[in-house]
Amino acid sequence: MKIGIVSNSATLYMPLLSALSTYKAKAGLMLYVGSSTAPENNAPETIRYCNAVGIELTFEHDKTNLYAWLQQQDIVFFSGYSNIVKTQYLEQVPYGAYNIHFGALPQFRGPSPVFWQLRNGGQEIGLAIHVLADQLDSGPVIWRQNIPNQPHYNYDNIHQLFGQLQIQGVLAVLNGINSGNKLPLIEQDENLAAYYPRPELKDVFINWQEMDAAEVMDIIKACTPWNIGAISLINGQELKILDASVGLANHYSYPSGTIIVNKRTFAVMCKGERLLNINFFKMGNNYVPARFAGAYGLKSGQSFVNNIPNLAPTAAETN
């Protein structure tokens, strides 16, 4: 069996290649690397690795290169390939073409599912392997897995975890085929379907009047580290929060968004009269521990603003 991996991201395809290289005795492994400017994509390193373990490697020079390459495969897994694929070219792949989606389906369709799962603060975070279909992320699911949403998780943590967890799904699919078992095809419930686009500025900006402390924590997790934290604005300056914890309001009673700065602490009053203790933040080019907040002109009684400033929009990594 010839196994094809299609991906734009070395952080996603390298774990798969390492695990699947053990299939060499009974399968050929082929990698198709889509065009990307991502800094983690080191072409010489990929070439050296593939040459060392005998993986056939193709770099994309034109989007149409993919369709000729697909005809050489018996089964194909897409992991982090951002271009739209014309599904009529997949019909001749004997065991099918599947997308590894880093989001629970059908609840988190779209290009940035890790961001939205963290941003929405659910108790669990999921990923799924599904049949590629004309409608984005809508094909039948053949494997899925959920993990608890832990307090210490952030955007990068989840991508690393899912980079490893996807291996379990791919091996389960391959083992099922090699055993002669028919793959389960679980149709997605369209009544539960939701599509989330790439995050925009409004999605990474903290509205202190509308968000309670737990919701602010969710947006911080979803924005770290790719956006260098969740965005807020104070004294006409952008401040990004990278790490925080929820505390009690105690004797404080200030409007939401008001800051309380002491010698070693930096906190913000949130909706519901709970404090958010900021542990680490960024102002300008400086990464600042909370104990130095006063040195950056932050004083008790000042307030974050809730209107979105005229800043350049931003977008998360996709998969």
Buried (B, 14 or more C-beta within 10 A) or exposed (E): BBBBBBBBBBBBBBBBBEBBBEBEEEBBBBBBBBBBEEEEBEEEEBEEBBEEBEBBBBBBEEEEBBEEBBEBBBBBBBBBBBEEBEBEBBEEBEBBBBBBBBBBBBBBBBBBBBBBBBBBBBEEBBBBBBBBBEEBBBBBBBBBBEBEBEEEBBBBBBBEBBBEBBBBBBBBBBEBBEEEEEBEEBEBEEEEBEBBEBBEBEBBBBBBEEBBBBBBBBBBBBBBEBBBBBBBBBBEEBBBBBBBEBBEBEEBEBEBBBBBBEEEBBBBBBBEBBBBBBBBBBBEEEEBEBBEBBEBEBEBEBBBBBEBEEEEEBBBBBB
